[in-house]
């Protein structure tokens, strides 16, 4: 998938996801996923390491939370402009 296609998909999701739908998707997720989403609301994009630092959660828990958020299509990711070896995450909301 090309970068522009991923950006187009994220932009389309932002346009179509209402606050109510966002909250409904978030409601059944574990507390760690809710915390990671809250951190991303305040500051994004962030890498997994930055999310662990900001949320005070272990790396493994952050990875689990990111997977749950991706499962319900609430977050997107892209390669970092500063370090192309790292992914950074952002809310699609």
PyMOL Python script that loads the backbone (N, CA, C, O; Angstrom):
from pymol import cmd

cmd.read_pdbstr("""\
ATOM      1  N   UNK A   1       0.854  -1.172   0.000  1.00  0.00           N
ATOM      2  CA  UNK A   1       0.000   0.000   0.000  1.00  0.00           C
ATOM      3  C   UNK A   1       0.895   1.229   0.000  1.00  0.00           C
ATOM      4  O   UNK A   1       1.802   1.331   0.826  1.00  0.00           O
ATOM      5  N   UNK A   2       0.661   2.136  -0.887  1.00  0.00           N
ATOM      6  CA  UNK A   2       1.486   3.328  -0.980  1.00  0.00           C
ATOM      7  C   UNK A   2       1.139   4.311   0.123  1.00  0.00           C
ATOM      8  O   UNK A   2       0.074   4.231   0.736  1.00  0.00           O
ATOM      9  N   UNK A   3       2.053   5.238   0.367  1.00  0.00           N
ATOM     10  CA  UNK A   3       1.858   6.232   1.421  1.00  0.00           C
ATOM     11  C   UNK A   3       0.628   7.076   1.148  1.00  0.00           C
ATOM     12  O   UNK A   3      -0.136   7.362   2.070  1.00  0.00           O
ATOM     13  N   UNK A   4       0.417   7.481  -0.103  1.00  0.00           N
ATOM     14  CA  UNK A   4      -0.737   8.323  -0.401  1.00  0.00           C
ATOM     15  C   UNK A   4      -2.040   7.564  -0.186  1.00  0.00           C
ATOM     16  O   UNK A   4      -3.024   8.157   0.256  1.00  0.00           O
ATOM     17  N   UNK A   5      -2.071   6.278  -0.484  1.00  0.00           N
ATOM     18  CA  UNK A   5      -3.268   5.484  -0.254  1.00  0.00           C
ATOM     19  C   UNK A   5      -3.556   5.383   1.239  1.00  0.00           C
ATOM     20  O   UNK A   5      -4.712   5.489   1.649  1.00  0.00           O
ATOM     21  N   UNK A   6      -2.536   5.182   2.050  1.00  0.00           N
ATOM     22  CA  UNK A   6      -2.714   5.111   3.502  1.00  0.00           C
ATOM     23  C   UNK A   6      -3.214   6.447   4.044  1.00  0.00           C
ATOM     24  O   UNK A   6      -4.074   6.485   4.924  1.00  0.00           O
ATOM     25  N   UNK A   7      -2.676   7.531   3.520  1.00  0.00           N
ATOM     26  CA  UNK A   7      -3.122   8.864   3.951  1.00  0.00           C
ATOM     27  C   UNK A   7      -4.559   9.120   3.526  1.00  0.00           C
ATOM     28  O   UNK A   7      -5.337   9.699   4.285  1.00  0.00           O
ATOM     29  N   UNK A   8      -4.916   8.694   2.321  1.00  0.00           N
ATOM     30  CA  UNK A   8      -6.289   8.854   1.842  1.00  0.00           C
ATOM     31  C   UNK A   8      -7.252   8.057   2.710  1.00  0.00           C
ATOM     32  O   UNK A   8      -8.335   8.537   3.045  1.00  0.00           O
ATOM     33  N   UNK A   9      -6.858   6.834   3.076  1.00  0.00           N
ATOM     34  CA  UNK A   9      -7.699   5.991   3.933  1.00  0.00           C
ATOM     35  C   UNK A   9      -7.881   6.642   5.297  1.00  0.00           C
ATOM     36  O   UNK A   9      -8.989   6.657   5.832  1.00  0.00           O
ATOM     37  N   UNK A  10      -6.805   7.181   5.865  1.00  0.00           N
ATOM     38  CA  UNK A  10      -6.882   7.848   7.172  1.00  0.00           C
ATOM     39  C   UNK A  10      -7.768   9.088   7.082  1.00  0.00           C
ATOM     40  O   UNK A  10      -8.558   9.347   7.991  1.00  0.00           O
ATOM     41  N   UNK A  11      -7.649   9.845   6.014  1.00  0.00           N
ATOM     42  CA  UNK A  11      -8.469  11.049   5.850  1.00  0.00           C
ATOM     43  C   UNK A  11      -9.943  10.681   5.699  1.00  0.00           C
ATOM     44  O   UNK A  11     -10.809  11.368   6.239  1.00  0.00           O
ATOM     45  N   UNK A  12     -10.232   9.614   4.976  1.00  0.00           N
ATOM     46  CA  UNK A  12     -11.615   9.177   4.810  1.00  0.00           C
ATOM     47  C   UNK A  12     -12.186   8.703   6.135  1.00  0.00           C
ATOM     48  O   UNK A  12     -13.350   8.966   6.438  1.00  0.00           O
ATOM     49  N   UNK A  13     -11.379   8.007   6.928  1.00  0.00           N
ATOM     50  CA  UNK A  13     -11.843   7.534   8.236  1.00  0.00           C
ATOM     51  C   UNK A  13     -12.102   8.716   9.168  1.00  0.00           C
ATOM     52  O   UNK A  13     -13.056   8.694   9.946  1.00  0.00           O
ATOM     53  N   UNK A  14     -11.258   9.749   9.094  1.00  0.00           N
ATOM     54  CA  UNK A  14     -11.456  10.929   9.926  1.00  0.00           C
ATOM     55  C   UNK A  14     -12.779  11.614   9.573  1.00  0.00           C
ATOM     56  O   UNK A  14     -13.497  12.070  10.462  1.00  0.00           O
ATOM     57  N   UNK A  15     -13.093  11.684   8.311  1.00  0.00           N
ATOM     58  CA  UNK A  15     -14.316  12.345   7.867  1.00  0.00           C
ATOM     59  C   UNK A  15     -15.567  11.570   8.275  1.00  0.00           C
ATOM     60  O   UNK A  15     -16.603  12.178   8.543  1.00  0.00           O
ATOM     61  N   UNK A  16     -15.489  10.241   8.327  1.00  0.00           N
ATOM     62  CA  UNK A  16     -16.683   9.431   8.526  1.00  0.00           C
ATOM     63  C   UNK A  16     -16.901   8.979   9.972  1.00  0.00           C
ATOM     64  O   UNK A  16     -17.978   8.467  10.277  1.00  0.00           O
ATOM     65  N   UNK A  17     -15.950   9.141  10.856  1.00  0.00           N
ATOM     66  CA  UNK A  17     -16.053   8.642  12.224  1.00  0.00           C
ATOM     67  C   UNK A  17     -16.562   9.743  13.149  1.00  0.00           C
ATOM     68  O   UNK A  17     -15.853  10.708  13.433  1.00  0.00           O
ATOM     69  N   UNK A  18     -17.790   9.586  13.612  1.00  0.00           N
ATOM     70  CA  UNK A  18     -18.362  10.576  14.528  1.00  0.00           C
ATOM     71  C   UNK A  18     -17.817  10.350  15.932  1.00  0.00           C
ATOM     72  O   UNK A  18     -17.242   9.303  16.232  1.00  0.00           O
ATOM     73  N   UNK A  19     -18.007  11.341  16.777  1.00  0.00           N
ATOM     74  CA  UNK A  19     -17.572  11.226  18.178  1.00  0.00           C
ATOM     75  C   UNK A  19     -18.273  10.054  18.856  1.00  0.00           C
ATOM     76  O   UNK A  19     -17.656   9.337  19.644  1.00  0.00           O
ATOM     77  N   UNK A  20     -19.537   9.856  18.561  1.00  0.00           N
ATOM     78  CA  UNK A  20     -20.301   8.756  19.166  1.00  0.00           C
ATOM     79  C   UNK A  20     -19.764   7.393  18.704  1.00  0.00           C
ATOM     80  O   UNK A  20     -19.625   6.469  19.505  1.00  0.00           O
ATOM     81  N   UNK A  21     -19.469   7.284  17.412  1.00  0.00           N
ATOM     82  CA  UNK A  21     -18.935   6.032  16.883  1.00  0.00           C
ATOM     83  C   UNK A  21     -17.549   5.759  17.460  1.00  0.00           C
ATOM     84  O   UNK A  21     -17.228   4.620  17.796  1.00  0.00           O
ATOM     85  N   UNK A  22     -16.731   6.799  17.574  1.00  0.00           N
ATOM     86  CA  UNK A  22     -15.405   6.674  18.177  1.00  0.00           C
ATOM     87  C   UNK A  22     -15.528   6.125  19.597  1.00  0.00           C
ATOM     88  O   UNK A  22     -14.822   5.186  19.965  1.00  0.00           O
ATOM     89  N   UNK A  23     -16.420   6.707  20.391  1.00  0.00           N
ATOM     90  CA  UNK A  23     -16.607   6.276  21.773  1.00  0.00           C
ATOM     91  C   UNK A  23     -17.160   4.854  21.847  1.00  0.00           C
ATOM     92  O   UNK A  23     -16.777   4.090  22.733  1.00  0.00           O
ATOM     93  N   UNK A  24     -18.052   4.492  20.932  1.00  0.00           N
ATOM     94  CA  UNK A  24     -18.598   3.134  20.908  1.00  0.00           C
ATOM     95  C   UNK A  24     -17.505   2.103  20.634  1.00  0.00           C
ATOM     96  O   UNK A  24     -17.462   1.052  21.272  1.00  0.00           O
ATOM     97  N   UNK A  25     -16.637   2.406  19.697  1.00  0.00           N
ATOM     98  CA  UNK A  25     -15.538   1.479  19.385  1.00  0.00           C
ATOM     99  C   UNK A  25     -14.577   1.366  20.561  1.00  0.00           C
ATOM    100  O   UNK A  25     -14.060   0.282  20.833  1.00  0.00           O
ATOM    101  N   UNK A  26     -14.337   2.448  21.249  1.00  0.00           N
ATOM    102  CA  UNK A  26     -13.399   2.480  22.366  1.00  0.00           C
ATOM    103  C   UNK A  26     -13.970   1.809  23.615  1.00  0.00           C
ATOM    104  O   UNK A  26     -13.215   1.279  24.430  1.00  0.00           O
ATOM    105  N   UNK A  27     -15.278   1.827  23.769  1.00  0.00           N
ATOM    106  CA  UNK A  27     -15.952   1.383  24.993  1.00  0.00           C
ATOM    107  C   UNK A  27     -15.575  -0.033  25.429  1.00  0.00           C
ATOM    108  O   UNK A  27     -15.342  -0.253  26.617  1.00  0.00           O
ATOM    109  N   UNK A  28     -15.506  -0.988  24.521  1.00  0.00           N
ATOM    110  CA  UNK A  28     -15.269  -2.386  24.874  1.00  0.00           C
ATOM    111  C   UNK A  28     -13.792  -2.779  24.909  1.00  0.00           C
ATOM    112  O   UNK A  28     -13.463  -3.944  25.135  1.00  0.00           O
ATOM    113  N   UNK A  29     -12.917  -1.820  24.689  1.00  0.00           N
ATOM    114  CA  UNK A  29     -11.485  -2.118  24.692  1.00  0.00           C
ATOM    115  C   UNK A  29     -10.938  -2.161  26.117  1.00  0.00           C
ATOM    116  O   UNK A  29     -11.538  -1.595  27.031  1.00  0.00           O
ATOM    117  N   UNK A  30      -9.801  -2.830  26.308  1.00  0.00           N
ATOM    118  CA  UNK A  30      -9.198  -2.879  27.639  1.00  0.00           C
ATOM    119  C   UNK A  30      -8.712  -1.499  28.082  1.00  0.00           C
ATOM    120  O   UNK A  30      -8.483  -0.621  27.249  1.00  0.00           O
ATOM    121  N   UNK A  31      -8.554  -1.310  29.398  1.00  0.00           N
ATOM    122  CA  UNK A  31      -8.103  -0.005  29.918  1.00  0.00           C
ATOM    123  C   UNK A  31      -6.790   0.481  29.303  1.00  0.00           C
ATOM    124  O   UNK A  31      -6.610   1.683  29.105  1.00  0.00           O
ATOM    125  N   UNK A  32      -5.880  -0.429  29.002  1.00  0.00           N
ATOM    126  CA  UNK A  32      -4.602  -0.011  28.417  1.00  0.00           C
ATOM    127  C   UNK A  32      -4.821   0.640  27.051  1.00  0.00           C
ATOM    128  O   UNK A  32      -4.155   1.622  26.722  1.00  0.00           O
ATOM    129  N   UNK A  33      -5.736   0.107  26.262  1.00  0.00           N
ATOM    130  CA  UNK A  33      -6.017   0.687  24.937  1.00  0.00           C
ATOM    131  C   UNK A  33      -6.664   2.059  25.085  1.00  0.00           C
ATOM    132  O   UNK A  33      -6.378   2.974  24.313  1.00  0.00           O
ATOM    133  N   UNK A  34      -7.533   2.195  26.077  1.00  0.00           N
ATOM    134  CA  UNK A  34      -8.168   3.496  26.327  1.00  0.00           C
ATOM    135  C   UNK A  34      -7.134   4.529  26.740  1.00  0.00           C
ATOM    136  O   UNK A  34      -7.195   5.681  26.310  1.00  0.00           O
ATOM    137  N   UNK A  35      -6.175   4.116  27.581  1.00  0.00           N
ATOM    138  CA  UNK A  35      -5.124   5.036  28.014  1.00  0.00           C
ATOM    139  C   UNK A  35      -4.240   5.445  26.841  1.00  0.00           C
ATOM    140  O   UNK A  35      -3.903   6.620  26.697  1.00  0.00           O
ATOM    141  N   UNK A  36      -3.868   4.492  26.014  1.00  0.00           N
ATOM    142  CA  UNK A  36      -3.034   4.813  24.844  1.00  0.00           C
ATOM    143  C   UNK A  36      -3.785   5.757  23.907  1.00  0.00           C
ATOM    144  O   UNK A  36      -3.189   6.686  23.362  1.00  0.00           O
ATOM    145  N   UNK A  37      -5.074   5.532  23.717  1.00  0.00           N
ATOM    146  CA  UNK A  37      -5.873   6.428  22.881  1.00  0.00           C
ATOM    147  C   UNK A  37      -5.896   7.831  23.481  1.00  0.00           C
ATOM    148  O   UNK A  37      -5.794   8.817  22.752  1.00  0.00           O
ATOM    149  N   UNK A  38      -6.029   7.928  24.795  1.00  0.00           N
ATOM    150  CA  UNK A  38      -6.051   9.231  25.465  1.00  0.00           C
ATOM    151  C   UNK A  38      -4.714   9.952  25.286  1.00  0.00           C
ATOM    152  O   UNK A  38      -4.686  11.159  25.042  1.00  0.00           O
ATOM    153  N   UNK A  39      -3.614   9.220  25.404  1.00  0.00           N
ATOM    154  CA  UNK A  39      -2.286   9.816  25.192  1.00  0.00           C
ATOM    155  C   UNK A  39      -2.165  10.311  23.755  1.00  0.00           C
ATOM    156  O   UNK A  39      -1.623  11.390  23.515  1.00  0.00           O
ATOM    157  N   UNK A  40      -2.666   9.532  22.800  1.00  0.00           N
ATOM    158  CA  UNK A  40      -2.608   9.946  21.403  1.00  0.00           C
ATOM    159  C   UNK A  40      -3.521  11.139  21.117  1.00  0.00           C
ATOM    160  O   UNK A  40      -3.242  11.924  20.211  1.00  0.00           O
ATOM    161  N   UNK A  41      -4.608  11.285  21.879  1.00  0.00           N
ATOM    162  CA  UNK A  41      -5.460  12.478  21.739  1.00  0.00           C
ATOM    163  C   UNK A  41      -4.679  13.725  22.112  1.00  0.00           C
ATOM    164  O   UNK A  41      -4.810  14.764  21.466  1.00  0.00           O
ATOM    165  N   UNK A  42      -3.868  13.620  23.156  1.00  0.00           N
ATOM    166  CA  UNK A  42      -3.133  14.768  23.666  1.00  0.00           C
ATOM    167  C   UNK A  42      -1.911  15.102  22.815  1.00  0.00           C
ATOM    168  O   UNK A  42      -1.556  16.271  22.662  1.00  0.00           O
ATOM    169  N   UNK A  43      -1.265  14.066  22.259  1.00  0.00           N
ATOM    170  CA  UNK A  43      -0.012  14.292  21.538  1.00  0.00           C
ATOM    171  C   UNK A  43       0.200  13.164  20.543  1.00  0.00           C
ATOM    172  O   UNK A  43       0.344  12.008  20.939  1.00  0.00           O
ATOM    173  N   UNK A  44       0.219  13.482  19.273  1.00  0.00           N
ATOM    174  CA  UNK A  44       0.510  12.455  18.275  1.00  0.00           C
ATOM    175  C   UNK A  44       1.116  13.111  17.052  1.00  0.00           C
ATOM    176  O   UNK A  44       0.932  14.315  16.872  1.00  0.00           O
ATOM    177  N   UNK A  45       1.809  12.410  16.225  1.00  0.00           N
ATOM    178  CA  UNK A  45       2.069  10.982  16.291  1.00  0.00           C
ATOM    179  C   UNK A  45       3.177  10.657  17.291  1.00  0.00           C
ATOM    180  O   UNK A  45       4.072  11.466  17.535  1.00  0.00           O
ATOM    181  N   UNK A  46       3.097   9.458  17.863  1.00  0.00           N
ATOM    182  CA  UNK A  46       4.090   8.988  18.821  1.00  0.00           C
ATOM    183  C   UNK A  46       4.513   7.569  18.467  1.00  0.00           C
ATOM    184  O   UNK A  46       3.726   6.788  17.932  1.00  0.00           O
ATOM    185  N   UNK A  47       5.773   7.246  18.772  1.00  0.00           N
ATOM    186  CA  UNK A  47       6.267   5.884  18.569  1.00  0.00           C
ATOM    187  C   UNK A  47       5.816   5.016  19.742  1.00  0.00           C
ATOM    188  O   UNK A  47       5.312   5.522  20.744  1.00  0.00           O
ATOM    189  N   UNK A  48       6.001   3.732  19.608  1.00  0.00           N
ATOM    190  CA  UNK A  48       5.638   2.812  20.685  1.00  0.00           C
ATOM    191  C   UNK A  48       6.415   3.142  21.955  1.00  0.00           C
ATOM    192  O   UNK A  48       5.849   3.121  23.048  1.00  0.00           O
ATOM    193  N   UNK A  49       7.687   3.443  21.825  1.00  0.00           N
ATOM    194  CA  UNK A  49       8.505   3.800  22.983  1.00  0.00           C
ATOM    195  C   UNK A  49       8.019   5.079  23.649  1.00  0.00           C
ATOM    196  O   UNK A  49       7.964   5.163  24.876  1.00  0.00           O
ATOM    197  N   UNK A  50       7.668   6.071  22.845  1.00  0.00           N
ATOM    198  CA  UNK A  50       7.149   7.320  23.394  1.00  0.00           C
ATOM    199  C   UNK A  50       5.808   7.094  24.090  1.00  0.00           C
ATOM    200  O   UNK A  50       5.536   7.700  25.126  1.00  0.00           O
ATOM    201  N   UNK A  51       4.974   6.227  23.526  1.00  0.00           N
ATOM    202  CA  UNK A  51       3.701   5.905  24.161  1.00  0.00           C
ATOM    203  C   UNK A  51       3.920   5.216  25.503  1.00  0.00           C
ATOM    204  O   UNK A  51       3.217   5.499  26.473  1.00  0.00           O
ATOM    205  N   UNK A  52       4.884   4.322  25.558  1.00  0.00           N
ATOM    206  CA  UNK A  52       5.193   3.638  26.821  1.00  0.00           C
ATOM    207  C   UNK A  52       5.675   4.646  27.868  1.00  0.00           C
ATOM    208  O   UNK A  52       5.299   4.575  29.038  1.00  0.00           O
ATOM    209  N   UNK A  53       6.505   5.573  27.429  1.00  0.00           N
ATOM    210  CA  UNK A  53       7.031   6.594  28.342  1.00  0.00           C
ATOM    211  C   UNK A  53       5.918   7.513  28.845  1.00  0.00           C
ATOM    212  O   UNK A  53       5.853   7.812  30.037  1.00  0.00           O
ATOM    213  N   UNK A  54       5.056   7.956  27.956  1.00  0.00           N
ATOM    214  CA  UNK A  54       3.980   8.884  28.317  1.00  0.00           C
ATOM    215  C   UNK A  54       2.888   8.230  29.159  1.00  0.00           C
ATOM    216  O   UNK A  54       2.336   8.859  30.062  1.00  0.00           O
ATOM    217  N   UNK A  55       2.575   6.964  28.863  1.00  0.00           N
ATOM    218  CA  UNK A  55       1.481   6.279  29.556  1.00  0.00           C
ATOM    219  C   UNK A  55       1.947   5.560  30.818  1.00  0.00           C
ATOM    220  O   UNK A  55       1.125   5.162  31.644  1.00  0.00           O
ATOM    221  N   UNK A  56       3.258   5.393  30.972  1.00  0.00           N
ATOM    222  CA  UNK A  56       3.847   4.635  32.078  1.00  0.00           C
ATOM    223  C   UNK A  56       3.473   3.157  32.035  1.00  0.00           C
ATOM    224  O   UNK A  56       3.500   2.476  33.060  1.00  0.00           O
ATOM    225  N   UNK A  57       3.127   2.665  30.851  1.00  0.00           N
ATOM    226  CA  UNK A  57       2.815   1.252  30.659  1.00  0.00           C
ATOM    227  C   UNK A  57       4.041   0.526  30.118  1.00  0.00           C
ATOM    228  O   UNK A  57       4.875   1.133  29.446  1.00  0.00           O
ATOM    229  N   UNK A  58       4.160  -0.782  30.409  1.00  0.00           N
ATOM    230  CA  UNK A  58       5.262  -1.565  29.827  1.00  0.00           C
ATOM    231  C   UNK A  58       5.129  -1.639  28.301  1.00  0.00           C
ATOM    232  O   UNK A  58       4.027  -1.536  27.762  1.00  0.00           O
ATOM    233  N   UNK A  59       6.254  -1.819  27.616  1.00  0.00           N
ATOM    234  CA  UNK A  59       6.259  -1.908  26.148  1.00  0.00           C
ATOM    235  C   UNK A  59       5.288  -2.972  25.637  1.00  0.00           C
ATOM    236  O   UNK A  59       4.562  -2.750  24.667  1.00  0.00           O
ATOM    237  N   UNK A  60       5.285  -4.108  26.290  1.00  0.00           N
ATOM    238  CA  UNK A  60       4.425  -5.205  25.847  1.00  0.00           C
ATOM    239  C   UNK A  60       2.942  -4.821  25.948  1.00  0.00           C
ATOM    240  O   UNK A  60       2.153  -5.175  25.072  1.00  0.00           O
ATOM    241  N   UNK A  61       2.569  -4.113  26.990  1.00  0.00           N
ATOM    242  CA  UNK A  61       1.191  -3.672  27.175  1.00  0.00           C
ATOM    243  C   UNK A  61       0.815  -2.633  26.123  1.00  0.00           C
ATOM    244  O   UNK A  61      -0.302  -2.638  25.607  1.00  0.00           O
ATOM    245  N   UNK A  62       1.747  -1.748  25.812  1.00  0.00           N
ATOM    246  CA  UNK A  62       1.490  -0.738  24.769  1.00  0.00           C
ATOM    247  C   UNK A  62       1.301  -1.423  23.422  1.00  0.00           C
ATOM    248  O   UNK A  62       0.417  -1.047  22.652  1.00  0.00           O
ATOM    249  N   UNK A  63       2.118  -2.416  23.137  1.00  0.00           N
ATOM    250  CA  UNK A  63       1.988  -3.154  21.873  1.00  0.00           C
ATOM    251  C   UNK A  63       0.614  -3.838  21.800  1.00  0.00           C
ATOM    252  O   UNK A  63      -0.040  -3.815  20.757  1.00  0.00           O
ATOM    253  N   UNK A  64       0.188  -4.442  22.906  1.00  0.00           N
ATOM    254  CA  UNK A  64      -1.134  -5.068  22.968  1.00  0.00           C
ATOM    255  C   UNK A  64      -2.234  -4.025  22.734  1.00  0.00           C
ATOM    256  O   UNK A  64      -3.168  -4.263  21.968  1.00  0.00           O
ATOM    257  N   UNK A  65      -2.116  -2.876  23.393  1.00  0.00           N
ATOM    258  CA  UNK A  65      -3.106  -1.800  23.246  1.00  0.00           C
ATOM    259  C   UNK A  65      -3.158  -1.304  21.805  1.00  0.00           C
ATOM    260  O   UNK A  65      -4.243  -1.087  21.266  1.00  0.00           O
ATOM    261  N   UNK A  66      -2.011  -1.124  21.185  1.00  0.00           N
ATOM    262  CA  UNK A  66      -1.969  -0.677  19.786  1.00  0.00           C
ATOM    263  C   UNK A  66      -2.640  -1.699  18.868  1.00  0.00           C
ATOM    264  O   UNK A  66      -3.356  -1.327  17.938  1.00  0.00           O
ATOM    265  N   UNK A  67      -2.409  -2.970  19.127  1.00  0.00           N
ATOM    266  CA  UNK A  67      -3.056  -4.011  18.312  1.00  0.00           C
ATOM    267  C   UNK A  67      -4.570  -3.966  18.466  1.00  0.00           C
ATOM    268  O   UNK A  67      -5.293  -4.114  17.480  1.00  0.00           O
ATOM    269  N   UNK A  68      -5.060  -3.766  19.682  1.00  0.00           N
ATOM    270  CA  UNK A  68      -6.516  -3.681  19.902  1.00  0.00           C
ATOM    271  C   UNK A  68      -7.091  -2.448  19.205  1.00  0.00           C
ATOM    272  O   UNK A  68      -8.160  -2.523  18.599  1.00  0.00           O
ATOM    273  N   UNK A  69      -6.397  -1.328  19.286  1.00  0.00           N
ATOM    274  CA  UNK A  69      -6.859  -0.101  18.626  1.00  0.00           C
ATOM    275  C   UNK A  69      -6.853  -0.262  17.106  1.00  0.00           C
ATOM    276  O   UNK A  69      -7.741   0.254  16.427  1.00  0.00           O
ATOM    277  N   UNK A  70      -5.860  -0.974  16.566  1.00  0.00           N
ATOM    278  CA  UNK A  70      -5.822  -1.236  15.129  1.00  0.00           C
ATOM    279  C   UNK A  70      -6.955  -2.171  14.722  1.00  0.00           C
ATOM    280  O   UNK A  70      -7.536  -2.014  13.648  1.00  0.00           O
ATOM    281  N   UNK A  71      -7.273  -3.146  15.579  1.00  0.00           N
ATOM    282  CA  UNK A  71      -8.354  -4.098  15.281  1.00  0.00           C
ATOM    283  C   UNK A  71      -9.691  -3.400  15.049  1.00  0.00           C
ATOM    284  O   UNK A  71     -10.485  -3.835  14.216  1.00  0.00           O
ATOM    285  N   UNK A  72      -9.938  -2.317  15.787  1.00  0.00           N
ATOM    286  CA  UNK A  72     -11.208  -1.590  15.651  1.00  0.00           C
ATOM    287  C   UNK A  72     -11.047  -0.339  14.786  1.00  0.00           C
ATOM    288  O   UNK A  72     -11.939   0.509  14.733  1.00  0.00           O
ATOM    289  N   UNK A  73      -9.905  -0.232  14.111  1.00  0.00           N
ATOM    290  CA  UNK A  73      -9.636   0.833  13.132  1.00  0.00           C
ATOM    291  C   UNK A  73      -9.718   2.240  13.736  1.00  0.00           C
ATOM    292  O   UNK A  73     -10.281   3.153  13.132  1.00  0.00           O
ATOM    293  N   UNK A  74      -9.143   2.399  14.947  1.00  0.00           N
ATOM    294  CA  UNK A  74      -9.126   3.719  15.580  1.00  0.00           C
ATOM    295  C   UNK A  74      -7.800   4.441  15.415  1.00  0.00           C
ATOM    296  O   UNK A  74      -7.725   5.656  15.599  1.00  0.00           O
ATOM    297  N   UNK A  75      -6.748   3.699  15.067  1.00  0.00           N
ATOM    298  CA  UNK A  75      -5.449   4.343  14.896  1.00  0.00           C
ATOM    299  C   UNK A  75      -4.875   4.006  13.533  1.00  0.00           C
ATOM    300  O   UNK A  75      -5.248   3.021  12.895  1.00  0.00           O
ATOM    301  N   UNK A  76      -3.961   4.852  13.116  1.00  0.00           N
ATOM    302  CA  UNK A  76      -3.203   4.616  11.906  1.00  0.00           C
ATOM    303  C   UNK A  76      -1.734   4.697  12.250  1.00  0.00           C
ATOM    304  O   UNK A  76      -1.371   5.144  13.339  1.00  0.00           O
ATOM    305  N   UNK A  77      -0.894   4.274  11.342  1.00  0.00           N
ATOM    306  CA  UNK A  77       0.546   4.354  11.576  1.00  0.00           C
ATOM    307  C   UNK A  77       1.245   4.701  10.274  1.00  0.00           C
ATOM    308  O   UNK A  77       0.722   4.499   9.178  1.00  0.00           O
ATOM    309  N   UNK A  78       2.424   5.220  10.437  1.00  0.00           N
ATOM    310  CA  UNK A  78       3.289   5.533   9.296  1.00  0.00           C
ATOM    311  C   UNK A  78       4.721   5.483   9.803  1.00  0.00           C
ATOM    312  O   UNK A  78       4.959   5.434  11.009  1.00  0.00           O
ATOM    313  N   UNK A  79       5.667   5.496   8.885  1.00  0.00           N
ATOM    314  CA  UNK A  79       7.063   5.534   9.290  1.00  0.00           C
ATOM    315  C   UNK A  79       7.413   6.939   9.766  1.00  0.00           C
ATOM    316  O   UNK A  79       6.921   7.935   9.235  1.00  0.00           O
ATOM    317  N   UNK A  80       8.264   6.994  10.768  1.00  0.00           N
ATOM    318  CA  UNK A  80       8.696   8.271  11.327  1.00  0.00           C
ATOM    319  C   UNK A  80       9.557   9.020  10.314  1.00  0.00           C
ATOM    320  O   UNK A  80      10.383   8.425   9.622  1.00  0.00           O
ATOM    321  N   UNK A  81       9.353  10.317  10.239  1.00  0.00           N
ATOM    322  CA  UNK A  81      10.193  11.136   9.372  1.00  0.00           C
ATOM    323  C   UNK A  81      11.593  11.283   9.956  1.00  0.00           C
ATOM    324  O   UNK A  81      12.561  11.450   9.213  1.00  0.00           O
ATOM    325  N   UNK A  82      11.708  11.223  11.273  1.00  0.00           N
ATOM    326  CA  UNK A  82      13.010  11.355  11.942  1.00  0.00           C
ATOM    327  C   UNK A  82      13.834  10.084  11.876  1.00  0.00           C
ATOM    328  O   UNK A  82      15.055  10.138  11.732  1.00  0.00           O
ATOM    329  N   UNK A  83      13.164   8.930  11.981  1.00  0.00           N
ATOM    330  CA  UNK A  83      13.851   7.640  11.970  1.00  0.00           C
ATOM    331  C   UNK A  83      12.971   6.644  11.234  1.00  0.00           C
ATOM    332  O   UNK A  83      11.991   6.142  11.785  1.00  0.00           O
ATOM    333  N   UNK A  84      13.321   6.364   9.997  1.00  0.00           N
ATOM    334  CA  UNK A  84      12.487   5.514   9.146  1.00  0.00           C
ATOM    335  C   UNK A  84      12.400   4.074   9.639  1.00  0.00           C
ATOM    336  O   UNK A  84      11.611   3.293   9.107  1.00  0.00           O
ATOM    337  N   UNK A  85      13.192   3.708  10.641  1.00  0.00           N
ATOM    338  CA  UNK A  85      13.096   2.366  11.215  1.00  0.00           C
ATOM    339  C   UNK A  85      11.926   2.249  12.184  1.00  0.00           C
ATOM    340  O   UNK A  85      11.527   1.142  12.543  1.00  0.00           O
ATOM    341  N   UNK A  86      11.376   3.377  12.606  1.00  0.00           N
ATOM    342  CA  UNK A  86      10.310   3.379  13.610  1.00  0.00           C
ATOM    343  C   UNK A  86       8.971   3.748  12.996  1.00  0.00           C
ATOM    344  O   UNK A  86       8.894   4.539  12.056  1.00  0.00           O
ATOM    345  N   UNK A  87       7.922   3.158  13.547  1.00  0.00           N
ATOM    346  CA  UNK A  87       6.559   3.519  13.180  1.00  0.00           C
ATOM    347  C   UNK A  87       6.055   4.522  14.216  1.00  0.00           C
ATOM    348  O   UNK A  87       6.406   4.437  15.393  1.00  0.00           O
ATOM    349  N   UNK A  88       5.247   5.451  13.782  1.00  0.00           N
ATOM    350  CA  UNK A  88       4.561   6.349  14.706  1.00  0.00           C
ATOM    351  C   UNK A  88       3.052   6.160  14.510  1.00  0.00           C
ATOM    352  O   UNK A  88       2.579   5.841  13.419  1.00  0.00           O
ATOM    353  N   UNK A  89       2.326   6.366  15.596  1.00  0.00           N
ATOM    354  CA  UNK A  89       0.884   6.089  15.617  1.00  0.00           C
ATOM    355  C   UNK A  89       0.108   7.361  15.855  1.00  0.00           C
ATOM    356  O   UNK A  89       0.578   8.281  16.524  1.00  0.00           O
ATOM    357  N   UNK A  90      -1.097   7.402  15.293  1.00  0.00           N
ATOM    358  CA  UNK A  90      -1.977   8.552  15.429  1.00  0.00           C
ATOM    359  C   UNK A  90      -3.411   8.071  15.433  1.00  0.00           C
ATOM    360  O   UNK A  90      -3.714   7.007  14.891  1.00  0.00           O
ATOM    361  N   UNK A  91      -4.294   8.843  16.037  1.00  0.00           N
ATOM    362  CA  UNK A  91      -5.711   8.511  16.033  1.00  0.00           C
ATOM    363  C   UNK A  91      -6.333   8.868  14.700  1.00  0.00           C
ATOM    364  O   UNK A  91      -5.984   9.881  14.094  1.00  0.00           O
ATOM    365  N   UNK A  92      -7.252   8.039  14.248  1.00  0.00           N
ATOM    366  CA  UNK A  92      -8.002   8.340  13.023  1.00  0.00           C
ATOM    367  C   UNK A  92      -9.219   9.170  13.353  1.00  0.00           C
ATOM    368  O   UNK A  92      -9.914   9.639  12.451  1.00  0.00           O
ATOM    369  N   UNK A  93      -9.479   9.352  14.585  1.00  0.00           N
ATOM    370  CA  UNK A  93     -10.669  10.083  15.081  1.00  0.00           C
ATOM    371  C   UNK A  93     -10.557  11.550  14.782  1.00  0.00           C
ATOM    372  O   UNK A  93     -11.456  12.320  15.121  1.00  0.00           O
TER     373      UNK A  93
END
""", "prot")
cmd.dss("prot")
cmd.show_as("cartoon", "prot")
cmd.util.cbc("prot")
cmd.orient("prot")
